[in-house]
Amino acid sequence: MSSIRSYKGITPELGLRVYVDSTAVLVGDIQIGDDSSIWPLVAARGDVNHIHIGKRTNIQDGSVLHVTHKNAANPDGYPLIIGDDVTVGHKAMLHGCTIQDRVLVGMGSIILDGVTVESEVVIGAGSLVPPNKTLPSGYLYMGNPVKQARPLTDEERDFLLKSAENYVQNKDDFLHQVEDI
Ligand SMILES: CC(C)(COP(=O)(O)OP(=O)(O)OC[C@H]1O[C@@H](n2cnc3c(N)ncnc32)[C@H](O)[C@@H]1OP(=O)(O)O)[C@@H](O)C(=O)NCCC(=O)NCCS
């Protein structure tokens, strides 16, 4: 059985050169842009809404991606939208939120419905972002619930793109060299 499955006739769509580890599970209405990577034990379920992942974005091991259904009070529900050049650390939980471009989501973080994380943000490991919050661009946030800690340095902003580039190289290696035996 493949770990990439259709649901109600909708099958995940992968761009060019996308790496999906064979232990990851992708179900339903999911689109993934070119050169992105999905690492071991990621679970992404596009059942009651859609999941869009941009280009050169990495979703690291054990992360969980899900969405919230549409209803009369909230006609769009909460899809999950992740931009370009995003690094999602190990075991993060992203639920019905929007993550813009060049963001680092620290490992073990939890981001809840209706949140918008603007471009060029770092979220410290183990943070929780409560529902419907917007995290403005250019800052480090951390804690439970997250607080704005300080502006990012120029080096940290540069690192956001570097981190994504590193993972593009890493996934290219995996595309050519990992073997399921
Ligand atoms: C937040 C982070 C970027 C460090 O930022 P920093 O400004 O260099 O922070 P420092 O290490 O100088 O610590 C400053 C304070 O924040 C605290 N702190 C550090 N990381 C924290 C976190 N994730 N959550 C809460 N508090 C944190 C420190 O304990 C310290 O507190 P103190 O002043 O009371 O001693 C880093 O700890 C982190 O969480 N990085 C994410 C890494 C990751 O998950 N990468 C993805 C996988 S590759």
The ligand as an SDF file (V2000), in Angstrom:
LIG
                    3D

 48 50  0  0  0  0  0  0  0  0999 V2000
   15.0590   30.4200   20.3390 C   0  0  0  0  0  0  0  0  0  0  0  0
   16.3870   30.0210   19.7390 C   0  0  0  0  0  0  0  0  0  0  0  0
   16.4210   30.4350   18.2530 C   0  0  0  0  0  0  0  0  0  0  0  0
   17.5390   30.6990   20.4710 C   0  0  0  0  0  0  0  0  0  0  0  0
   17.4030   32.1130   20.4190 O   0  0  0  0  0  0  0  0  0  0  0  0
   18.4440   33.0110   21.2350 P   0  0  0  0  0  0  0  0  0  0  0  0
   18.0100   34.4390   21.1410 O   0  0  0  0  0  0  0  0  0  0  0  0
   19.8310   32.6840   20.7720 O   0  0  0  0  0  0  0  0  0  0  0  0
   18.2090   32.5070   22.7130 O   0  0  0  0  0  0  0  0  0  0  0  0
   19.2760   32.1770   23.8360 P   0  0  0  0  0  0  0  0  0  0  0  0
   19.8040   30.7850   23.6530 O   0  0  0  0  0  0  0  0  0  0  0  0
   20.2670   33.3180   23.9500 O   0  0  0  0  0  0  0  0  0  0  0  0
   18.3430   32.1780   25.1150 O   0  0  0  0  0  0  0  0  0  0  0  0
   17.6940   33.3770   25.5480 C   0  0  0  0  0  0  0  0  0  0  0  0
   16.6420   32.9700   26.5770 C   0  0  0  0  0  0  0  0  0  0  0  0
   15.5890   32.2910   25.9120 O   0  0  0  0  0  0  0  0  0  0  0  0
   15.4230   30.9640   26.4590 C   0  0  0  0  0  0  0  0  0  0  0  0
   15.0790   30.0730   25.3380 N   0  0  0  0  0  0  0  0  0  0  0  0
   15.8930   29.6370   24.3500 C   0  0  0  0  0  0  0  0  0  0  0  0
   15.1990   28.8890   23.4830 N   0  0  0  0  0  0  0  0  0  0  0  0
   13.9310   28.8450   23.9380 C   0  0  0  0  0  0  0  0  0  0  0  0
   12.7460   28.2380   23.4750 C   0  0  0  0  0  0  0  0  0  0  0  0
   12.7450   27.5090   22.3540 N   0  0  0  0  0  0  0  0  0  0  0  0
   11.6130   28.4030   24.1780 N   0  0  0  0  0  0  0  0  0  0  0  0
   11.6210   29.1540   25.3250 C   0  0  0  0  0  0  0  0  0  0  0  0
   12.7010   29.7750   25.8150 N   0  0  0  0  0  0  0  0  0  0  0  0
   13.8510   29.6180   25.1170 C   0  0  0  0  0  0  0  0  0  0  0  0
   16.7450   30.6430   27.1180 C   0  0  0  0  0  0  0  0  0  0  0  0
   16.5850   29.7080   28.1450 O   0  0  0  0  0  0  0  0  0  0  0  0
   17.1570   31.9920   27.6270 C   0  0  0  0  0  0  0  0  0  0  0  0
   16.4300   32.2760   28.7990 O   0  0  0  0  0  0  0  0  0  0  0  0
   17.1010   33.0690   30.0350 P   0  0  0  0  0  0  0  0  0  0  0  0
   17.4630   34.4140   29.4820 O   0  0  0  0  0  0  0  0  0  0  0  0
   16.0120   33.1090   31.0700 O   0  0  0  0  0  0  0  0  0  0  0  0
   18.3010   32.2560   30.4070 O   0  0  0  0  0  0  0  0  0  0  0  0
   16.6430   28.4920   19.8710 C   0  0  0  0  0  0  0  0  0  0  0  0
   16.7150   28.1300   21.2530 O   0  0  0  0  0  0  0  0  0  0  0  0
   15.5670   27.6540   19.2240 C   0  0  0  0  0  0  0  0  0  0  0  0
   14.5540   27.3260   19.8220 O   0  0  0  0  0  0  0  0  0  0  0  0
   15.8280   27.3070   17.9210 N   0  0  0  0  0  0  0  0  0  0  0  0
   14.9500   26.4670   17.1380 C   0  0  0  0  0  0  0  0  0  0  0  0
   15.7820   25.3100   16.5360 C   0  0  0  0  0  0  0  0  0  0  0  0
   14.8970   24.3680   15.7750 C   0  0  0  0  0  0  0  0  0  0  0  0
   13.9190   23.8650   16.2840 O   0  0  0  0  0  0  0  0  0  0  0  0
   15.2450   24.1540   14.4870 N   0  0  0  0  0  0  0  0  0  0  0  0
   14.4250   23.3380   13.6000 C   0  0  0  0  0  0  0  0  0  0  0  0
   14.9910   21.9700   13.3720 C   0  0  0  0  0  0  0  0  0  0  0  0
   16.4280   21.9990   12.3510 S   0  0  0  0  0  0  0  0  0  0  0  0
  1  2  1  0
  2  3  1  0
  2  4  1  0
  2 36  1  0
  4  5  1  0
  5  6  1  0
  6  7  2  0
  6  8  1  0
  6  9  1  0
  9 10  1  0
 10 11  2  0
 10 12  1  0
 10 13  1  0
 13 14  1  0
 14 15  1  0
 15 16  1  0
 15 30  1  0
 16 17  1  0
 17 18  1  0
 17 28  1  0
 18 19  1  0
 18 27  1  0
 19 20  2  0
 20 21  1  0
 21 22  1  0
 21 27  2  0
 22 23  1  0
 22 24  2  0
 24 25  1  0
 25 26  2  0
 26 27  1  0
 28 29  1  0
 28 30  1  0
 30 31  1  0
 31 32  1  0
 32 33  2  0
 32 34  1  0
 32 35  1  0
 36 37  1  0
 36 38  1  0
 38 39  2  0
 38 40  1  0
 40 41  1  0
 41 42  1  0
 42 43  1  0
 43 44  2  0
 43 45  1  0
 45 46  1  0
 46 47  1  0
 47 48  1  0
M  END
$$$$
